[in-house]
Amino acid sequence: MTAGVVTGEAVALDIRLAHWPSRLVAFVIDLIAEFAVWLVVTLLLARILDGADSDLAAAVVVVAFVFVFLGYPIAFETLWRGRTLGKAALGIRVVRDDGAPERFRHAFVRAVLMPFEFWGPALLTSIINRRSKRLGDLLAGTVVVQERVPSRTTAPVSMPPPLVEWARLLDLSRFPDDLALSVRQFLGRQHELRSEARTAMGNQLVAAVRSAVTPDPPPGTPGWAYLSAVLAERRRREEERWRTSNTATQARAPAMAQPLPHVTPAASSAPAPAAAPAPPQPAPPPTPAPNPPPSGPFTPPA
């Protein structure tokens, strides 16, 4: 299940909520970690308070108990941006209602209310609330979200056949990577958007792409087809550039692997005496050139 979050900059985000099963498992893991820390603290206090006044020892134990079981979630969630050991193991974390990271005051409210909730109300409110919030989340203004979401592999964008020849003329030198990523994400999710949102977002992307890519599309081209053609042509050129580079690298490899020719050193560094010129030979008599074979309609005389 996803939920809309509006940031402070009025940007709408879709987040995946963490539901009560994963939150319950994370709570159990954190509870085990807290009891492990409490066991270590108890052993240390037993050594330190050996022979001390019983009232003093009881007061120190109570303070240590509160410090461990409240300090653990507050410290982890504040310093680790809404995560604890259990939440990190389950891939969830706490964020504010506007999607910003959790701060100390939010972690403090959630930790203080947990002792009043963990025995039942927390689970009940998480099931009833449409955003899976417990009472501490409602008062702190936080929500628990899923960080590790299974990735969905999208098929490559295909080229619309009527735009194949036009796309080969595109100048993509000013087409930035971040805009290409936004277009790819829009094309992959356009069927999940409402009609109004799809139209508005598509028009914005078409305007942004037309300001960076020339020439303009043929008249009557739909926005999705224009965006698909630009992305498909960009991908085709990248693949062609990669194949050309790979072929050139493979062609250079055998030439670099050939051994150098063996050069036999000269026996002496002194120059060899020049050979005497041969006496001139009489030139042979010229051989008469044979008559060319008859060609064409004419025959040469005998």
N, C-alpha and C positions, 0 to 999 in steps of 0.2 A: 504494500500500500504506500502511495506517495501522498505528500501534502504540499500545498503551496506556501511558500515563505516569502514575504516581502521585506527586502532589506531596507536599511536607512536611506539608500539612494533610490528607493522606489523601483528596484529591480526584482521581478518575480522569479523565484527559484522553485524547482521541484526537488523535494528531498524524499528519501525512503525512510519511513519510520521504523523504529525498532519496537517490536511487540513484546508482550509479557513473557513468552517462553525464553527468548534470548536474554531478556533483562533478569529473569529469575535465575538462570544459570550463571550469569555474570555476578549476581548478588551472592550466590552460594560460594563462588570462587573467592570473592572479596572477603566473605565472612571467614573462610578457612585461613586466608592470609592474615586477617586481623587477629584471629585466635593464636596463630603462630607467633605474631609479634607480641601478643599479650603474654604468652607463655615465656618468651625470652625476658620480657620486662618483669614478670613475676619472679623468675629465678634471680634476677639482678637485685630486685627489691628485698628478697628474702636474705640475701647476703648483706645488703647495706643496712637493713633495719633489724638485724639480729640483736636482740637484747634491748631494743628501743621500747618506749612507752607504747602500750597497746592502742591508746586513742590516736597517738601520732601515726602509728603504723597504719591504722584503719583509714585515717584521712589521706595519707599518701597513696594508699592503694586505690581509694575512690578517685582521686585526682588522676592517677595514672590510667585507670580504666576509662575515664571520660576522654583523656588525652588520646589514647590509642584508638578507641572506637569512633570518636568524632574527628580526630586529627587525620586519620588515615584517608577517608574520602575527601576531606577538605583540601589536604595537601596535594593529593594525587590529581584531583579534578582541576585545581587551580594551576598547578605547575605543568600538567600534562595536557592542557587544553581539553578538559572534559573527559579524560580517560582515567580509569583505574586499571589494576591488573586484570580484573574480571572483564571489564568492558573491552580492553584491548584484545583479550583472548577471543572474545565473541565478535570483534569488529564493529563495536558500537561506541558512541560517545555522546556527551551532553553538549548541546549548543543552546544559545538563547533563541527566543521566538523569532528574532529577525535574522537568524542564521549566523550571528557573530559568536566568537568563542566565549565560553563560560568564564566568569570572573569570580573573585573570592566571595563576594556577597551572595552570588547565586549558589555556589557550592556550600556556603555556610547554612543558608536556609534549607537546602535539601538535606544536609547532614543532620541538622537539629531536629527536623521533622521525621526522619527515618525511624527512630525508636518508637514513635507513636503509630507507625504505618506497617512495619515489616511483618507483623503478626496477622495481617489480613486486609486492612483498608487499602494498602498500596496495590495489591493484586486486584482488588475489586474496582478501584477507580481506573486502573490501567485497562481493564477489560471494558468498562463502560464508556470511558472517554474516547472520542473518535480519533484523537491524536495520541492515544496510549499514554496519557499523562497520569502520574500519581499526584497526591495532594502537594507534595514538595515541589513538583514541577509547576503546578498551577500557581502557587504562591511565589515561586522564584522567577517565573516567566521563562522557563526552559522547556526543552523537548529532547528526547533521546532519539538519535538517528542512526541509521545503518551506514557504516563507512564502506565496508567491503561488499559491493554489489556485484553479482555475476555479470561479466561483460558479455555483450551481445555483438557478435561479428556481423558486420553489414557487408552486403555484396558491393563490388565496385560500381560506381556510377557509369551507366551505359550512355553511349552517344546516340542522340536522336538521328535517325538516318537522313532526314531532310537537311540537317545542319553539318554534315560531314565536310563538304567542300568549303563552306564558309568558315568552319572552325580552323582549318589549316592556315587561314590568313590572320589569325588572332595574334596580337602583340601582348604577351603575358609577362613582359619584363617588369611591370609595375603591379603585378597581382601578388599581394603579400600572403604569407603562410597563414597568419591568423584569420584573415578573411576567408581563405580556402577552407580552413577548419570549420568556421561558422557555417559556410554554405553546405559542407558535407553533413554536419550535424542536422541542419534544417531539412535537407533532402531525406535523411534517414528517419526523421521523426515527423515529417509533415502530415502523415496519415493519422498520427495520434493527437494532433492539435485540432482545436475547434476551427470552424471555417473562418471566422473573423480574425482570429489570431494568426492562422496560416496565411491569409491574404495580406495582413499588415506586415508580418515578418518577411514574407516573400518579396513584397514591394520594396522594403528597406534594403534587403540584400541585393536585389536587382539594381537598385540605384547605386549602391556602393560598388558593385562589380563593374557597372558601366562607366563609373568614374575612373576605374583603374585599367580597364581592358578596352581595346579598340580592335576592329571597327564595331559599330553597333549591330545588333542582330537584325535579320531581315524583318520587314514589317509583318505584323501578325503573329510573331513568335511568342508562345506562352512563357511566363516567367520561369516555371520549373524546367522547361526545355532549354531555355537560355542558360540557366545555371548548370544544368546537367552537361550541356555541350562544353562549357568553359572548363568544368572540372575534368571531364573525360579527355579533352584535348591536352590539358596540363599533365594528366597522368600518362597519356600516350607519349608525350615528348620526354618526360622523365624516364620512362622505360626505354625509349629509343636511345637516349643519351647514355643510360647505363649499359645497354647492349654494345654501343659503339666503344665506350671506354673499356669494357671487359674484353672485347675482341682485340683492341689495340694492345692491351696488356698481355694477352695470350700470344699475340704475334711477336712481341718483343722478347718473350721468354726464351724461345729456341735460339734466337740470334745471340743472346747473352750467354747461353750455355755452350756455344761452340768453342773448342779449344783454339788457342792462338797458334799460328803456324810455327814450326820448329825451324830455327835459323842456325845453321852450322857456322861456327866462328871461323874466320880465315886463319890459315896456317901461319902466315907472316903478315906483319903490318906494312911491309914494303910493297909498293905498287908493282903489279906484274908488267913485264916489258910489253910494249905494243907490238902486235903482229905486223910483219912486213906486208905491204899492199901487194895483192895478186896482180900479175901482168894483165894488161887489157886483152880481152878476147875479141876476135873479129866478129862484127855483127852478122848474124845469119841473113841470107837473102830474103827479101820480103816475099811472103807467100801471097799469091793473088787471091783475093776474096772470091768465093764462089758466087756464081750468079744467083740472085734471089729467085725463088720459085715463082712461077706465074701466079699473079693475083689479079682479081677483078676481071673486067671484060677485056683488058688489053694483055697481049703476050709480047715480052721483050724480043728484039731481033736476035738471029743466030750469030 
